[in-house]
Amino acid sequence: MNIFISNLSFRVNDEDLKQLFVEYGTVTSAKVINDKYSGKSRGFGFVEMSDDNDSKKAIEELNQAEFDGKVISVSIAKPKTETRPGGNRNFGEKPSFKRY
């Protein structure tokens, strides 16, 4: 199961995140998301765990817990939705409203 963690301290790295979740079960990956330009943490990350029951227990117990001085939010990660270039604008398509 893929888990989303937000409100992370900017000091937290991949290994710190893994160590937080490893006590709940097998962690297959842990990744803090960094800004592509500055390389600094964006304050959120993802953890994948091999067992769904372990994942659910970790989410239950770690959501709203304090980690590295901040209260984190932990939930099931939602799949990334596809977006069209340009912010989903409808170029070349007629508007769906009538103009008077």
Biopython code that builds the backbone (N, CA, C, O; Angstrom):
import numpy as np
from Bio.PDB.StructureBuilder import StructureBuilder

atoms = [
    (1, "MET", "N", (0.849, -1.179, 0.000)),
    (1, "MET", "CA", (0.000, 0.000, 0.000)),
    (1, "MET", "C", (0.894, 1.242, 0.000)),
    (1, "MET", "O", (1.929, 1.274, 0.665)),
    (2, "ASN", "N", (0.488, 2.246, -0.742)),
    (2, "ASN", "CA", (1.223, 3.501, -0.836)),
    (2, "ASN", "C", (0.628, 4.497, 0.160)),
    (2, "ASN", "O", (-0.582, 4.722, 0.171)),
    (3, "ILE", "N", (1.480, 5.092, 0.993)),
    (3, "ILE", "CA", (1.055, 5.986, 2.063)),
    (3, "ILE", "C", (1.603, 7.384, 1.800)),
    (3, "ILE", "O", (2.765, 7.545, 1.425)),
    (4, "PHE", "N", (0.754, 8.399, 1.999)),
    (4, "PHE", "CA", (1.127, 9.803, 1.817)),
    (4, "PHE", "C", (1.337, 10.426, 3.189)),
    (4, "PHE", "O", (0.500, 10.271, 4.079)),
    (5, "ILE", "N", (2.453, 11.130, 3.364)),
    (5, "ILE", "CA", (2.766, 11.798, 4.621)),
    (5, "ILE", "C", (3.003, 13.271, 4.326)),
    (5, "ILE", "O", (3.848, 13.615, 3.500)),
    (6, "SER", "N", (2.256, 14.143, 5.005)),
    (6, "SER", "CA", (2.434, 15.587, 4.785)),
    (6, "SER", "C", (2.804, 16.276, 6.093)),
    (6, "SER", "O", (2.728, 15.693, 7.175)),
    (7, "ASN", "N", (3.205, 17.531, 5.959)),
    (7, "ASN", "CA", (3.643, 18.389, 7.061)),
    (7, "ASN", "C", (4.931, 17.872, 7.710)),
    (7, "ASN", "O", (5.117, 17.974, 8.922)),
    (8, "LEU", "N", (5.816, 17.315, 6.875)),
    (8, "LEU", "CA", (7.102, 16.842, 7.371)),
    (8, "LEU", "C", (8.037, 18.020, 7.625)),
    (8, "LEU", "O", (7.987, 19.034, 6.928)),
    (9, "SER", "N", (8.878, 17.870, 8.622)),
    (9, "SER", "CA", (9.945, 18.832, 8.862)),
    (9, "SER", "C", (10.861, 18.827, 7.643)),
    (9, "SER", "O", (11.055, 17.786, 7.015)),
    (10, "PHE", "N", (11.418, 19.974, 7.312)),
    (10, "PHE", "CA", (12.304, 20.062, 6.159)),
    (10, "PHE", "C", (13.638, 19.348, 6.403)),
    (10, "PHE", "O", (14.428, 19.180, 5.474)),
    (11, "ARG", "N", (13.893, 18.928, 7.646)),
    (11, "ARG", "CA", (15.124, 18.192, 7.974)),
    (11, "ARG", "C", (14.987, 16.696, 7.712)),
    (11, "ARG", "O", (15.998, 15.998, 7.642)),
    (12, "VAL", "N", (13.767, 16.186, 7.566)),
    (12, "VAL", "CA", (13.522, 14.755, 7.403)),
    (12, "VAL", "C", (13.993, 14.296, 6.020)),
    (12, "VAL", "O", (13.703, 14.932, 5.007)),
    (13, "ASN", "N", (14.730, 13.171, 6.002)),
    (13, "ASN", "CA", (15.179, 12.601, 4.722)),
    (13, "ASN", "C", (14.548, 11.220, 4.519)),
    (13, "ASN", "O", (13.774, 10.763, 5.361)),
    (14, "ASP", "N", (14.873, 10.560, 3.416)),
    (14, "ASP", "CA", (14.290, 9.266, 3.074)),
    (14, "ASP", "C", (14.499, 8.232, 4.187)),
    (14, "ASP", "O", (13.569, 7.512, 4.551)),
    (15, "GLU", "N", (15.705, 8.163, 4.718)),
    (15, "GLU", "CA", (16.018, 7.172, 5.752)),
    (15, "GLU", "C", (15.236, 7.436, 7.038)),
    (15, "GLU", "O", (14.765, 6.499, 7.681)),
    (16, "ASP", "N", (15.096, 8.713, 7.415)),
    (16, "ASP", "CA", (14.301, 9.060, 8.603)),
    (16, "ASP", "C", (12.860, 8.577, 8.437)),
    (16, "ASP", "O", (12.273, 8.014, 9.361)),
    (17, "LEU", "N", (12.305, 8.804, 7.256)),
    (17, "LEU", "CA", (10.929, 8.409, 6.970)),
    (17, "LEU", "C", (10.788, 6.884, 7.033)),
    (17, "LEU", "O", (9.817, 6.363, 7.581)),
    (18, "LYS", "N", (11.761, 6.183, 6.469)),
    (18, "LYS", "CA", (11.737, 4.730, 6.510)),
    (18, "LYS", "C", (11.765, 4.229, 7.946)),
    (18, "LYS", "O", (11.001, 3.334, 8.308)),
    (19, "GLN", "N", (12.643, 4.802, 8.769)),
    (19, "GLN", "CA", (12.772, 4.371, 10.160)),
    (19, "GLN", "C", (11.491, 4.616, 10.958)),
    (19, "GLN", "O", (11.189, 3.863, 11.884)),
    (20, "LEU", "N", (10.744, 5.648, 10.613)),
    (20, "LEU", "CA", (9.483, 5.927, 11.291)),
    (20, "LEU", "C", (8.478, 4.807, 11.052)),
    (20, "LEU", "O", (7.725, 4.447, 11.957)),
    (21, "PHE", "N", (8.460, 4.257, 9.848)),
    (21, "PHE", "CA", (7.455, 3.261, 9.471)),
    (21, "PHE", "C", (7.906, 1.812, 9.673)),
    (21, "PHE", "O", (7.062, 0.919, 9.754)),
    (22, "VAL", "N", (9.201, 1.562, 9.753)),
    (22, "VAL", "CA", (9.709, 0.184, 9.804)),
    (22, "VAL", "C", (9.235, -0.561, 11.048)),
    (22, "VAL", "O", (9.157, -1.790, 11.024)),
    (23, "GLU", "N", (8.919, 0.136, 12.124)),
    (23, "GLU", "CA", (8.445, -0.557, 13.325)),
    (23, "GLU", "C", (7.036, -1.135, 13.137)),
    (23, "GLU", "O", (6.577, -1.925, 13.962)),
    (24, "TYR", "N", (6.350, -0.743, 12.054)),
    (24, "TYR", "CA", (5.008, -1.253, 11.773)),
    (24, "TYR", "C", (5.016, -2.407, 10.769)),
    (24, "TYR", "O", (4.006, -3.092, 10.612)),
    (25, "GLY", "N", (6.132, -2.625, 10.097)),
    (25, "GLY", "CA", (6.212, -3.702, 9.122)),
    (25, "GLY", "C", (7.287, -3.431, 8.082)),
    (25, "GLY", "O", (8.101, -2.520, 8.233)),
    (26, "THR", "N", (7.279, -4.229, 7.033)),
    (26, "THR", "CA", (8.290, -4.126, 5.970)),
    (26, "THR", "C", (8.012, -2.922, 5.084)),
    (26, "THR", "O", (6.936, -2.802, 4.498)),
    (27, "VAL", "N", (8.996, -2.030, 4.994)),
    (27, "VAL", "CA", (8.916, -0.844, 4.142)),
    (27, "VAL", "C", (9.644, -1.169, 2.845)),
    (27, "VAL", "O", (10.835, -1.478, 2.854)),
    (28, "THR", "N", (8.922, -1.099, 1.729)),
    (28, "THR", "CA", (9.560, -1.390, 0.441)),
    (28, "THR", "C", (10.197, -0.153, -0.169)),
    (28, "THR", "O", (11.144, -0.266, -0.947)),
    (29, "SER", "N", (9.682, 1.049, 0.180)),
    (29, "SER", "CA", (10.323, 2.295, -0.260)),
    (29, "SER", "C", (9.845, 3.454, 0.617)),
    (29, "SER", "O", (8.743, 3.436, 1.167)),
    (30, "ALA", "N", (10.701, 4.446, 0.724)),
    (30, "ALA", "CA", (10.382, 5.668, 1.468)),
    (30, "ALA", "C", (11.038, 6.828, 0.724)),
    (30, "ALA", "O", (12.240, 6.801, 0.462)),
    (31, "LYS", "N", (10.256, 7.833, 0.389)),
    (31, "LYS", "CA", (10.787, 8.940, -0.420)),
    (31, "LYS", "C", (10.222, 10.272, 0.040)),
    (31, "LYS", "O", (9.009, 10.477, 0.026)),
    (32, "VAL", "N", (11.100, 11.174, 0.446)),
    (32, "VAL", "CA", (10.730, 12.557, 0.721)),
    (32, "VAL", "C", (10.840, 13.295, -0.609)),
    (32, "VAL", "O", (11.851, 13.184, -1.302)),
    (33, "ILE", "N", (9.811, 14.042, -0.961)),
    (33, "ILE", "CA", (9.794, 14.754, -2.238)),
    (33, "ILE", "C", (10.540, 16.076, -2.103)),
    (33, "ILE", "O", (10.273, 16.874, -1.204)),
    (34, "ASN", "N", (11.480, 16.285, -3.018)),
    (34, "ASN", "CA", (12.295, 17.504, -3.020)),
    (34, "ASN", "C", (11.938, 18.399, -4.192)),
    (34, "ASN", "O", (11.497, 17.925, -5.239)),
    (35, "ASP", "N", (12.132, 19.688, -4.009)),
    (35, "ASP", "CA", (11.924, 20.663, -5.073)),
    (35, "ASP", "C", (12.953, 20.414, -6.171)),
    (35, "ASP", "O", (14.139, 20.244, -5.890)),
    (36, "LYS", "N", (12.497, 20.394, -7.421)),
    (36, "LYS", "CA", (13.424, 20.057, -8.506)),
    (36, "LYS", "C", (14.450, 21.145, -8.786)),
    (36, "LYS", "O", (15.478, 20.867, -9.402)),
    (37, "TYR", "N", (14.202, 22.365, -8.354)),
    (37, "TYR", "CA", (15.154, 23.453, -8.601)),
    (37, "TYR", "C", (16.121, 23.652, -7.437)),
    (37, "TYR", "O", (17.329, 23.757, -7.647)),
    (38, "SER", "N", (15.597, 23.704, -6.208)),
    (38, "SER", "CA", (16.457, 23.961, -5.050)),
    (38, "SER", "C", (17.004, 22.691, -4.423)),
    (38, "SER", "O", (18.022, 22.728, -3.732)),
    (39, "GLY", "N", (16.328, 21.550, -4.662)),
    (39, "GLY", "CA", (16.747, 20.305, -4.044)),
    (39, "GLY", "C", (16.299, 20.160, -2.598)),
    (39, "GLY", "O", (16.575, 19.140, -1.968)),
    (40, "LYS", "N", (15.609, 21.170, -2.059)),
    (40, "LYS", "CA", (15.147, 21.125, -0.670)),
    (40, "LYS", "C", (13.815, 20.395, -0.571)),
    (40, "LYS", "O", (13.039, 20.342, -1.526)),
    (41, "SER", "N", (13.572, 19.839, 0.601)),
    (41, "SER", "CA", (12.332, 19.104, 0.847)),
    (41, "SER", "C", (11.113, 19.996, 0.622)),
    (41, "SER", "O", (11.134, 21.189, 0.921)),
    (42, "ARG", "N", (10.055, 19.393, 0.091)),
    (42, "ARG", "CA", (8.789, 20.103, -0.097)),
    (42, "ARG", "C", (7.843, 19.851, 1.077)),
    (42, "ARG", "O", (6.723, 20.363, 1.090)),
    (43, "GLY", "N", (8.288, 19.059, 2.071)),
    (43, "GLY", "CA", (7.499, 18.855, 3.279)),
    (43, "GLY", "C", (6.502, 17.707, 3.196)),
    (43, "GLY", "O", (5.617, 17.593, 4.044)),
    (44, "PHE", "N", (6.636, 16.854, 2.181)),
    (44, "PHE", "CA", (5.777, 15.677, 2.112)),
    (44, "PHE", "C", (6.543, 14.523, 1.475)),
    (44, "PHE", "O", (7.589, 14.708, 0.854)),
    (45, "GLY", "N", (5.986, 13.324, 1.648)),
    (45, "GLY", "CA", (6.651, 12.157, 1.097)),
    (45, "GLY", "C", (5.712, 10.976, 0.981)),
    (45, "GLY", "O", (4.524, 11.069, 1.291)),
    (46, "PHE", "N", (6.268, 9.860, 0.528)),
    (46, "PHE", "CA", (5.499, 8.640, 0.317)),
    (46, "PHE", "C", (6.265, 7.455, 0.890)),
    (46, "PHE", "O", (7.492, 7.388, 0.810)),
    (47, "VAL", "N", (5.519, 6.527, 1.466)),
    (47, "VAL", "CA", (6.084, 5.280, 1.964)),
    (47, "VAL", "C", (5.254, 4.150, 1.378)),
    (47, "VAL", "O", (4.025, 4.219, 1.359)),
    (48, "GLU", "N", (5.926, 3.113, 0.900)),
    (48, "GLU", "CA", (5.230, 1.912, 0.441)),
    (48, "GLU", "C", (5.558, 0.785, 1.401)),
    (48, "GLU", "O", (6.716, 0.551, 1.746)),
    (49, "MET", "N", (4.499, 0.087, 1.826)),
    (49, "MET", "CA", (4.661, -1.058, 2.708)),
    (49, "MET", "C", (4.085, -2.286, 2.015)),
    (49, "MET", "O", (3.113, -2.190, 1.266)),
    (50, "SER", "N", (4.697, -3.446, 2.273)),
    (50, "SER", "CA", (4.301, -4.660, 1.555)),
    (50, "SER", "C", (2.990, -5.253, 2.065)),
    (50, "SER", "O", (2.297, -5.927, 1.303)),
    (51, "ASP", "N", (2.631, -5.029, 3.313)),
    (51, "ASP", "CA", (1.424, -5.628, 3.883)),
    (51, "ASP", "C", (0.376, -4.549, 4.161)),
    (51, "ASP", "O", (0.652, -3.573, 4.859)),
    (52, "ASP", "N", (-0.823, -4.729, 3.611)),
    (52, "ASP", "CA", (-1.891, -3.736, 3.779)),
    (52, "ASP", "C", (-2.318, -3.568, 5.233)),
    (52, "ASP", "O", (-2.639, -2.457, 5.654)),
    (53, "ASN", "N", (-2.326, -4.650, 6.004)),
    (53, "ASN", "CA", (-2.701, -4.546, 7.419)),
    (53, "ASN", "C", (-1.683, -3.725, 8.198)),
    (53, "ASN", "O", (-2.050, -2.918, 9.052)),
    (54, "ASP", "N", (-0.398, -3.934, 7.900)),
    (54, "ASP", "CA", (0.661, -3.138, 8.540)),
    (54, "ASP", "C", (0.516, -1.668, 8.147)),
    (54, "ASP", "O", (0.694, -0.774, 8.975)),
    (55, "SER", "N", (0.193, -1.432, 6.884)),
    (55, "SER", "CA", (0.020, -0.065, 6.395)),
    (55, "SER", "C", (-1.115, 0.640, 7.124)),
    (55, "SER", "O", (-0.974, 1.785, 7.553)),
    (56, "LYS", "N", (-2.246, -0.059, 7.260)),
    (56, "LYS", "CA", (-3.404, 0.530, 7.935)),
    (56, "LYS", "C", (-3.100, 0.849, 9.385)),
    (56, "LYS", "O", (-3.518, 1.889, 9.895)),
    (57, "LYS", "N", (-2.366, -0.046, 10.062)),
    (57, "LYS", "CA", (-1.991, 0.197, 11.462)),
    (57, "LYS", "C", (-1.071, 1.415, 11.564)),
    (57, "LYS", "O", (-1.233, 2.245, 12.458)),
    (58, "ALA", "N", (-0.107, 1.520, 10.650)),
    (58, "ALA", "CA", (0.816, 2.651, 10.653)),
    (58, "ALA", "C", (0.060, 3.959, 10.428)),
    (58, "ALA", "O", (0.320, 4.952, 11.108)),
    (59, "ILE", "N", (-0.874, 3.962, 9.476)),
    (59, "ILE", "CA", (-1.664, 5.168, 9.197)),
    (59, "ILE", "C", (-2.460, 5.554, 10.429)),
    (59, "ILE", "O", (-2.485, 6.723, 10.815)),
    (60, "GLU", "N", (-3.112, 4.578, 11.050)),
    (60, "GLU", "CA", (-3.935, 4.824, 12.231)),
    (60, "GLU", "C", (-3.125, 5.429, 13.375)),
    (60, "GLU", "O", (-3.558, 6.383, 14.020)),
    (61, "GLU", "N", (-1.953, 4.864, 13.615)),
    (61, "GLU", "CA", (-1.158, 5.279, 14.767)),
    (61, "GLU", "C", (-0.292, 6.514, 14.509)),
    (61, "GLU", "O", (0.019, 7.251, 15.444)),
    (62, "LEU", "N", (0.099, 6.747, 13.263)),
    (62, "LEU", "CA", (0.994, 7.879, 12.989)),
    (62, "LEU", "C", (0.266, 9.149, 12.538)),
    (62, "LEU", "O", (0.837, 10.237, 12.609)),
    (63, "ASN", "N", (-0.976, 9.031, 12.080)),
    (63, "ASN", "CA", (-1.713, 10.227, 11.669)),
    (63, "ASN", "C", (-1.904, 11.147, 12.872)),
    (63, "ASN", "O", (-2.398, 10.723, 13.917)),
    (64, "GLN", "N", (-1.513, 12.392, 12.716)),
    (64, "GLN", "CA", (-1.579, 13.431, 13.744)),
    (64, "GLN", "C", (-0.568, 13.207, 14.874)),
    (64, "GLN", "O", (-0.716, 13.778, 15.955)),
    (65, "ALA", "N", (0.460, 12.378, 14.635)),
    (65, "ALA", "CA", (1.536, 12.172, 15.604)),
    (65, "ALA", "C", (2.604, 13.239, 15.395)),
    (65, "ALA", "O", (2.707, 13.827, 14.318)),
    (66, "GLU", "N", (3.392, 13.481, 16.426)),
    (66, "GLU", "CA", (4.493, 14.430, 16.307)),
    (66, "GLU", "C", (5.733, 13.689, 15.825)),
    (66, "GLU", "O", (6.088, 12.638, 16.357)),
    (67, "PHE", "N", (6.383, 14.246, 14.815)),
    (67, "PHE", "CA", (7.611, 13.677, 14.265)),
    (67, "PHE", "C", (8.558, 14.814, 13.924)),
    (67, "PHE", "O", (8.232, 15.675, 13.108)),
    (68, "ASP", "N", (9.714, 14.819, 14.538)),
    (68, "ASP", "CA", (10.733, 15.847, 14.344)),
    (68, "ASP", "C", (10.167, 17.256, 14.570)),
    (68, "ASP", "O", (10.464, 18.186, 13.820)),
    (69, "GLY", "N", (9.352, 17.391, 15.613)),
    (69, "GLY", "CA", (8.847, 18.702, 16.008)),
    (69, "GLY", "C", (7.613, 19.179, 15.267)),
    (69, "GLY", "O", (7.160, 20.300, 15.498)),
    (70, "LYS", "N", (7.053, 18.361, 14.382)),
    (70, "LYS", "CA", (5.852, 18.759, 13.635)),
    (70, "LYS", "C", (4.795, 17.661, 13.729)),
    (70, "LYS", "O", (5.120, 16.477, 13.817)),
    (71, "VAL", "N", (3.532, 18.070, 13.709)),
    (71, "VAL", "CA", (2.435, 17.109, 13.688)),
    (71, "VAL", "C", (2.187, 16.735, 12.235)),
    (71, "VAL", "O", (1.831, 17.580, 11.413)),
    (72, "ILE", "N", (2.382, 15.451, 11.931)),
    (72, "ILE", "CA", (2.274, 14.985, 10.551)),
    (72, "ILE", "C", (0.872, 14.442, 10.262)),
    (72, "ILE", "O", (0.154, 14.011, 11.164)),
    (73, "SER", "N", (0.509, 14.475, 8.994)),
    (73, "SER", "CA", (-0.734, 13.857, 8.523)),
    (73, "SER", "C", (-0.352, 12.651, 7.679)),
    (73, "SER", "O", (0.501, 12.742, 6.796)),
    (74, "VAL", "N", (-0.990, 11.523, 7.957)),
    (74, "VAL", "CA", (-0.670, 10.275, 7.276)),
    (74, "VAL", "C", (-1.964, 9.685, 6.732)),
    (74, "VAL", "O", (-2.938, 9.532, 7.470)),
    (75, "SER", "N", (-1.976, 9.352, 5.443)),
    (75, "SER", "CA", (-3.180, 8.795, 4.824)),
    (75, "SER", "C", (-2.794, 7.911, 3.644)),
    (75, "SER", "O", (-1.639, 7.888, 3.218)),
    (76, "ILE", "N", (-3.786, 7.182, 3.122)),
    (76, "ILE", "CA", (-3.563, 6.385, 1.923)),
    (76, "ILE", "C", (-3.331, 7.349, 0.764)),
    (76, "ILE", "O", (-4.084, 8.307, 0.584)),
    (77, "ALA", "N", (-2.295, 7.092, -0.012)),
    (77, "ALA", "CA", (-1.987, 7.950, -1.160)),
    (77, "ALA", "C", (-3.024, 7.732, -2.249)),
    (77, "ALA", "O", (-3.406, 6.600, -2.546)),
    (78, "LYS", "N", (-3.472, 8.830, -2.836)),
    (78, "LYS", "CA", (-4.405, 8.753, -3.956)),
    (78, "LYS", "C", (-3.609, 8.727, -5.250)),
    (78, "LYS", "O", (-2.562, 9.369, -5.343)),
    (79, "PRO", "N", (-4.088, 7.993, -6.252)),
    (79, "PRO", "CA", (-3.359, 7.939, -7.521)),
    (79, "PRO", "C", (-3.253, 9.328, -8.156)),
    (79, "PRO", "O", (-4.175, 10.138, -8.067)),
    (80, "LYS", "N", (-2.131, 9.582, -8.788)),
    (80, "LYS", "CA", (-1.930, 10.843, -9.485)),
    (80, "LYS", "C", (-2.853, 10.890, -10.691)),
    (80, "LYS", "O", (-2.946, 9.926, -11.451)),
    (81, "THR", "N", (-3.536, 12.017, -10.863)),
    (81, "THR", "CA", (-4.437, 12.148, -12.007)),
    (81, "THR", "C", (-3.686, 12.738, -13.185)),
    (81, "THR", "O", (-2.769, 13.542, -13.020)),
    (82, "GLU", "N", (-4.084, 12.331, -14.362)),
    (82, "GLU", "CA", (-3.474, 12.840, -15.587)),
    (82, "GLU", "C", (-3.929, 14.275, -15.824)),
    (82, "GLU", "O", (-5.115, 14.581, -15.705)),
    (83, "THR", "N", (-2.999, 15.144, -16.157)),
    (83, "THR", "CA", (-3.356, 16.512, -16.523)),
    (83, "THR", "C", (-2.801, 16.797, -17.904)),
    (83, "THR", "O", (-1.771, 16.259, -18.310)),
    (84, "ARG", "N", (-3.501, 17.645, -18.603)),
    (84, "ARG", "CA", (-3.032, 18.039, -19.928)),
    (84, "ARG", "C", (-2.104, 19.225, -19.785)),
    (84, "ARG", "O", (-2.265, 20.023, -18.861)),
    (85, "PRO", "N", (-1.140, 19.361, -20.672)),
    (85, "PRO", "CA", (-0.260, 20.523, -20.628)),
    (85, "PRO", "C", (-1.084, 21.810, -20.688)),
    (85, "PRO", "O", (-2.090, 21.882, -21.393)),
    (86, "GLY", "N", (-0.649, 22.813, -19.947)),
    (86, "GLY", "CA", (-1.355, 24.094, -19.967)),
    (86, "GLY", "C", (-2.436, 24.186, -18.906)),
    (86, "GLY", "O", (-3.292, 25.069, -18.964)),
    (87, "GLY", "N", (-2.404, 23.279, -17.934)),
    (87, "GLY", "CA", (-3.337, 23.380, -16.829)),
    (87, "GLY", "C", (-4.765, 22.994, -17.160)),
    (87, "GLY", "O", (-5.700, 23.567, -16.602)),
    (88, "ASN", "N", (-4.953, 22.040, -18.053)),
    (88, "ASN", "CA", (-6.288, 21.545, -18.416)),
    (88, "ASN", "C", (-7.163, 22.588, -19.095)),
    (88, "ASN", "O", (-8.389, 22.512, -19.019)),
    (89, "ARG", "N", (-6.554, 23.548, -19.750)),
    (89, "ARG", "CA", (-7.353, 24.523, -20.501)),
    (89, "ARG", "C", (-7.853, 23.886, -21.781)),
    (89, "ARG", "O", (-7.188, 23.014, -22.339)),
    (90, "ASN", "N", (-8.997, 24.300, -22.246)),
    (90, "ASN", "CA", (-9.633, 23.697, -23.419)),
    (90, "ASN", "C", (-9.307, 24.468, -24.696)),
    (90, "ASN", "O", (-10.201, 25.041, -25.318)),
    (91, "PHE", "N", (-8.061, 24.485, -25.084)),
    (91, "PHE", "CA", (-7.688, 25.193, -26.300)),
    (91, "PHE", "C", (-8.296, 24.502, -27.511)),
    (91, "PHE", "O", (-8.219, 23.280, -27.635)),
    (92, "GLY", "N", (-8.882, 25.256, -28.377)),
    (92, "GLY", "CA", (-9.436, 24.720, -29.596)),
    (92, "GLY", "C", (-10.807, 24.094, -29.435)),
    (92, "GLY", "O", (-11.407, 23.653, -30.416)),
    (93, "GLU", "N", (-11.309, 24.051, -28.217)),
    (93, "GLU", "CA", (-12.630, 23.488, -27.988)),
    (93, "GLU", "C", (-13.608, 24.620, -27.710)),
    (93, "GLU", "O", (-13.255, 25.635, -27.110)),
    (94, "LYS", "N", (-14.824, 24.429, -28.152)),
    (94, "LYS", "CA", (-15.831, 25.458, -27.927)),
    (94, "LYS", "C", (-16.248, 25.464, -26.465)),
    (94, "LYS", "O", (-16.347, 24.407, -25.841)),
    (95, "PRO", "N", (-16.494, 26.655, -25.911)),
    (95, "PRO", "CA", (-16.954, 26.708, -24.521)),
    (95, "PRO", "C", (-18.317, 26.047, -24.396)),
    (95, "PRO", "O", (-19.081, 25.982, -25.359)),
    (96, "SER", "N", (-18.610, 25.557, -23.197)),
    (96, "SER", "CA", (-19.851, 24.826, -22.986)),
    (96, "SER", "C", (-21.008, 25.749, -22.565)),
    (96, "SER", "O", (-22.048, 25.269, -22.113)),
    (97, "PHE", "N", (-20.831, 27.049, -22.710)),
    (97, "PHE", "CA", (-21.891, 27.982, -22.368)),
    (97, "PHE", "C", (-22.241, 28.830, -23.573)),
    (97, "PHE", "O", (-21.438, 28.979, -24.495)),
    (98, "LYS", "N", (-23.440, 29.385, -23.563)),
    (98, "LYS", "CA", (-23.871, 30.228, -24.686)),
    (98, "LYS", "C", (-23.527, 31.680, -24.399)),
    (98, "LYS", "O", (-23.639, 32.151, -23.267)),
    (99, "ARG", "N", (-23.117, 32.360, -25.418)),
    (99, "ARG", "CA", (-22.848, 33.802, -25.274)),
    (99, "ARG", "C", (-23.984, 34.561, -25.926)),
    (99, "ARG", "O", (-24.416, 34.211, -27.024)),
    (100, "TYR", "N", (-24.466, 35.581, -25.274)),
    (100, "TYR", "CA", (-25.576, 36.391, -25.808)),
    (100, "TYR", "C", (-25.115, 37.764, -26.171)),
    (100, "TYR", "O", (-25.911, 38.580, -26.634)),
]
sb = StructureBuilder()
sb.init_structure("model")
sb.init_model(0)
sb.init_chain("A")
sb.init_seg("    ")
for serial, (resi, resn, name, xyz) in enumerate(atoms, 1):
    if name == "N":
        sb.init_residue(resn, " ", resi, " ")
    sb.init_atom(name, np.array(xyz, "f"), 0.0, 1.0, " ", f" {name:<3s}", serial, name[0])
structure = sb.get_structure()
